[in-house]
Amino acid sequence: MAGRNSLYIPGPTNVPQRIRNAFAIEQQDMRAVDFPEFTQPLFEDLKKIFKTEEGRVFVFPASGTGGWEAAITNMLSEGDQVLMSHYGQFSWLWVQMCKRFGLNVIEEEVDWGDGVPLKRYAEILEADKGKKIQGVFVTHSETATGVKSDVAAVRKILDELDHPALLFVDAVSSLASMDFRMDEWGVDACVSGSQKGFMLPAGLGIVGISQKGLEAERRSTLHRSFFSFEDMIASNDTGYFPYTPNTLYLKGLRESVDMLLEEGLENVYARHRRLANAVREAVKAWGLSLVAKHEDLYSDTVSAIRVPEGFDGNEVVRHCYKHYDLSLSVSLGKIAGKAFRIGHLGDLNELMVLTPLIGAEMAMKDLGMDIELGSGVAAAQEYLRQK
Ligand SMILES: *Cc1c(COP(=O)(O)O)cnc(C)c1O
């Protein structure tokens, strides 16, 4: 097929040419005497992306899932009570991982379309008079449903109760795209990956840990080896890694961090908000709705769009791929078939964000849905030219 695939899934995202160029180099000597001159400023600048001054950032040759494992195994002990909730595929998988590691999970099941259950968290934490709960978990942007959760509000609950539990946040599909403040929100573990806001291929688990999280590491007894913070700290402090790092990814990450800081994080967040709003205008014009139940819950990186009764959202995705070389994302788990997803994060501008709208409109019409061609696209165009 001529032309190129249009990739609008919530990770991997488009890799900008600047980053691809950073990959197109010779292999690097990761024990060279000048290697720390490259790594140490990178570790420092990564902290700016997490908005942490007191914490530190680890880069593992892994994916976001590896980042979860690193945070859990370094900071918790077998049998520890943890408070978790699931409201989509990723928050659910995180719960499964904690169970596999023998944690005692207090599990709140939430409707897909809602976010972290603040009221239930407050009740459960308040009832925990002995302060036995060691960790509280939030998925900031639930990629399966396009729902954003209020991390700052969870911190507020913990502070008001003077509860010492560690705050674990999955920011895989929000960091470097949506407002995130590790220090201000008192996040103890912030998990991210390379293939979403960082605009790299999949291959890095990037994890921010607070001082309190690093202290917890000294007490925690879960087994870790490849993901050991202790080993990482010992090597990183001298500018090296405990094993062969994927150096080309680090070069790409350097470029990514530069691009994000050059644009300015606030501008990056505003751009994602604006492009997401354009997608939401299109959804409204189609007469459809999002899985996310109300505006405060809208994620700016991914939209899960409900299809009308009697239609299959995953058929829309297959049709787009087959006929228009457009990659959208299927709906998973509890909402499988009920929706389709558009990823709108990373290296993206106005005209690029119209592309998935054009294709989705055509596919929905092809499949017999009552959609007027151009309606969503025009609504998005109007929004983008006025704001
Ligand atoms: C993508 C994603 C993950 C998983 O990351 P992998 O890199 O696929 O391991 C976890 N959580 C969220 C919210 C995600 O979007």
The ligand as an ORCA input file, in Angstrom:
! r2SCAN-3c Opt
* xyz 0 1
  C       0.700      1.460     28.401
  C       0.298      1.421     29.813
  C       0.847      0.513     30.732
  C       1.722     -0.624     30.345
  O       2.890     -0.252     29.840
  P       3.748     -1.264     28.954
  O       4.804     -0.363     28.470
  O       2.847     -1.803     27.894
  O       4.248     -2.319     29.859
  C       0.487      0.624     32.053
  N      -0.381      1.550     32.462
  C      -0.959      2.412     31.618
  C      -1.936      3.409     32.149
  C      -0.639      2.370     30.272
  O      -1.213      3.231     29.422
*
